[in-house]
Amino acid sequence: MRDGVFVTGGTGFLGSYAIARILQDTELPVFAMVRARDRAHALERLWEALQLNLPDEDAFWALQPRLHPIPGDLHAPRLGLSDADHQRVMSEVDSVLHVAASLNRKSPRSCFNTNLRGSLSVLKLASALAAAGRLQRFTNVSTAAVAGKRQQQIVEEDRSIEWDRSDYDPYARTKKFVEHMSTELLDDALVLTLRPSSVLGDSRHDACWITDMVRAFCVLADLPAVPLDPDVRQDLVAGDWVGAGIARLHLEPELPHHTFHLSMGANAPTGRSLAAALAADGERLRFVRTLADPFHVLMRALDRLPRSKAQQIGAVMKVFWPYMTNDVVFDNQRASAILGPPPRFEDVCPGMVRYARSVKRRNVRVPLERRR
Ligand SMILES: NC(=O)c1ccc[n+]([C@@H]2O[C@H](COP(=O)([O-])OP(=O)(O)OC[C@H]3O[C@@H](n4cnc5c(N)ncnc54)[C@H](OP(=O)(O)O)[C@@H]3O)[C@@H](O)[C@H]2O)c1
């Protein structure tokens, strides 16, 4: 990869980590497609997303010569790119890093529109680059959830997709089909598939992106009794390792495989090991596994309430419940051999919980000050 990288999803959690790494570790230009009114608005949105990964606003401006915000939308024809931006992408880009998605597991419509219809438009752009002889790589950030409903397994990359297996939700189902579309529509050799497991926290500092998964983790940690089996493994992996992994693998010229799990794998923590890590902060987690079924019923009932704080907790817990109870982890030997092993999540979670509580489980962002 010697030319620009076209990136979708740069205003999100993992896309922003990946963009920051590409800009900081290489000299490559990044063309970041952002839902925005115009270029200035796109730049503001990128700053809001990237600031966790940059020391200050000056560092953001210093990256400007190579960070090109492009207003666009996965739902729009030709991604909503202007003629000028489209032309620029076609002549200055030689790889596509597709990170954007709808993670709205409750909405088949949103997953269909964004993950299927939107990804098809990104693939059409990548195909046009391939037809012009420019495309070096198309990286699809997928999800370990494409492995579908399972119990007590370590899933390997090549045994993940099984078309007869049921999926957890529309999100997993549509992401699975995007993997299929990518290799059907592009030369297999150009396609790289990266499948993160459940990503949360940051091993470099307490401050982290507050995702629904972080909220779910904190809700459980705050309960007087955690309704889970403490010996079930939880494939939780830090955002900075995954973000750096996406950037590095996307740019690595020769790779031994076309699919990688970005996950904790066999070293995934259990509830028990996480509780031990949190105990250093004075947290006392008590597990009562017999409460699992009643808790699940309660969360489903909360999710049916009119929109409220309780309903939101129910919705989040309901979505993540299968991931917390099924004891399924995703083998990470391929990625670890190249990136080094991920940081122990037991070392990440105390800072993450402290930080999430300090910001009341909301993302705190500093607006862009200086106009150029
Ligand atoms: N986070 C995890 O634990 C996890 C685990 C496994 C896999 N993944 C995968 O990693 C990728 C990134 O996830 P994330 O956690 O970073 O999600 P996120 O924070 O919700 O970010 C999603 C990104 O997609 C963009 N997007 C959504 N709809 C769009 C549209 N119509 N047009 C243009 N952009 C659109 C969002 O833009 P706006 O800012 O405009 O909404 C945002 O930049 C996804 O493909 C997801 O499946 C994530």
The ligand as an SDF file (V2000), in Angstrom:
LIG
                    3D

 48 52  0  0  0  0  0  0  0  0999 V2000
  -17.1320   -2.4960   19.2240 N   0  0  0  0  0  0  0  0  0  0  0  0
  -17.0650   -3.8170   19.2360 C   0  0  0  0  0  0  0  0  0  0  0  0
  -17.0320   -4.4490   20.3110 O   0  0  0  0  0  0  0  0  0  0  0  0
  -17.0250   -4.5820   17.9470 C   0  0  0  0  0  0  0  0  0  0  0  0
  -16.8810   -5.9640   18.0280 C   0  0  0  0  0  0  0  0  0  0  0  0
  -16.8330   -6.7050   16.8550 C   0  0  0  0  0  0  0  0  0  0  0  0
  -16.8930   -6.0730   15.6330 C   0  0  0  0  0  0  0  0  0  0  0  0
  -17.0450   -4.7320   15.5700 N   0  0  0  0  0  0  0  0  0  0  0  0
  -17.1100   -4.1240   14.2290 C   0  0  0  0  0  0  0  0  0  0  0  0
  -16.2470   -3.0130   14.1980 O   0  0  0  0  0  0  0  0  0  0  0  0
  -16.7870   -2.0110   13.3400 C   0  0  0  0  0  0  0  0  0  0  0  0
  -16.8190   -0.6990   14.0850 C   0  0  0  0  0  0  0  0  0  0  0  0
  -17.5990   -0.8430   15.2530 O   0  0  0  0  0  0  0  0  0  0  0  0
  -17.5980    0.2940   16.3600 P   0  0  0  0  0  0  0  0  0  0  0  0
  -17.7410   -0.3510   17.6710 O   0  0  0  0  0  0  0  0  0  0  0  0
  -16.4890    1.2400   16.0800 O   0  0  0  0  0  0  0  0  0  0  0  0
  -18.9940    0.9930   16.0110 O   0  0  0  0  0  0  0  0  0  0  0  0
  -19.4590    2.5050   16.1920 P   0  0  0  0  0  0  0  0  0  0  0  0
  -18.6670    3.1930   17.2310 O   0  0  0  0  0  0  0  0  0  0  0  0
  -20.9450    2.4630   16.3190 O   0  0  0  0  0  0  0  0  0  0  0  0
  -19.0960    3.1580   14.7790 O   0  0  0  0  0  0  0  0  0  0  0  0
  -19.8470    2.8910   13.6410 C   0  0  0  0  0  0  0  0  0  0  0  0
  -19.3350    3.7700   12.5340 C   0  0  0  0  0  0  0  0  0  0  0  0
  -20.1080    3.4710   11.3500 O   0  0  0  0  0  0  0  0  0  0  0  0
  -20.5600    4.7060   10.8330 C   0  0  0  0  0  0  0  0  0  0  0  0
  -21.8050    4.5900   10.1040 N   0  0  0  0  0  0  0  0  0  0  0  0
  -22.9470    4.0060   10.5070 C   0  0  0  0  0  0  0  0  0  0  0  0
  -23.9110    4.1880    9.5950 N   0  0  0  0  0  0  0  0  0  0  0  0
  -23.3560    4.9010    8.5890 C   0  0  0  0  0  0  0  0  0  0  0  0
  -23.8350    5.4100    7.3600 C   0  0  0  0  0  0  0  0  0  0  0  0
  -25.1020    5.2440    6.9660 N   0  0  0  0  0  0  0  0  0  0  0  0
  -22.9840    6.0820    6.5690 N   0  0  0  0  0  0  0  0  0  0  0  0
  -21.6930    6.2830    6.9450 C   0  0  0  0  0  0  0  0  0  0  0  0
  -21.1810    5.8340    8.1000 N   0  0  0  0  0  0  0  0  0  0  0  0
  -22.0080    5.1530    8.9120 C   0  0  0  0  0  0  0  0  0  0  0  0
  -20.7680    5.5880   12.0580 C   0  0  0  0  0  0  0  0  0  0  0  0
  -20.8830    6.9190   11.6490 O   0  0  0  0  0  0  0  0  0  0  0  0
  -21.6560    8.0280   12.5480 P   0  0  0  0  0  0  0  0  0  0  0  0
  -20.6540    8.4840   13.5470 O   0  0  0  0  0  0  0  0  0  0  0  0
  -22.0570    9.0570   11.5630 O   0  0  0  0  0  0  0  0  0  0  0  0
  -22.8320    7.3260   13.1900 O   0  0  0  0  0  0  0  0  0  0  0  0
  -19.5140    5.2640   12.8350 C   0  0  0  0  0  0  0  0  0  0  0  0
  -18.4200    5.9650   12.3210 O   0  0  0  0  0  0  0  0  0  0  0  0
  -18.1490   -2.4970   12.8910 C   0  0  0  0  0  0  0  0  0  0  0  0
  -18.0260   -3.0260   11.6030 O   0  0  0  0  0  0  0  0  0  0  0  0
  -18.4880   -3.5830   13.8910 C   0  0  0  0  0  0  0  0  0  0  0  0
  -19.2990   -4.5660   13.2930 O   0  0  0  0  0  0  0  0  0  0  0  0
  -17.1200   -3.9670   16.6970 C   0  0  0  0  0  0  0  0  0  0  0  0
  1  2  1  0
  2  3  2  0
  2  4  1  0
  4  5  1  0
  4 48  2  0
  5  6  2  0
  6  7  1  0
  7  8  2  0
  8  9  1  0
  8 48  1  0
  9 10  1  0
  9 46  1  0
 10 11  1  0
 11 12  1  0
 11 44  1  0
 12 13  1  0
 13 14  1  0
 14 15  2  0
 14 16  1  0
 14 17  1  0
 17 18  1  0
 18 19  2  0
 18 20  1  0
 18 21  1  0
 21 22  1  0
 22 23  1  0
 23 24  1  0
 23 42  1  0
 24 25  1  0
 25 26  1  0
 25 36  1  0
 26 27  1  0
 26 35  1  0
 27 28  2  0
 28 29  1  0
 29 30  1  0
 29 35  2  0
 30 31  1  0
 30 32  2  0
 32 33  1  0
 33 34  2  0
 34 35  1  0
 36 37  1  0
 36 42  1  0
 37 38  1  0
 38 39  2  0
 38 40  1  0
 38 41  1  0
 42 43  1  0
 44 45  1  0
 44 46  1  0
 46 47  1  0
M  CHG  2   8   1  16  -1
M  END
$$$$
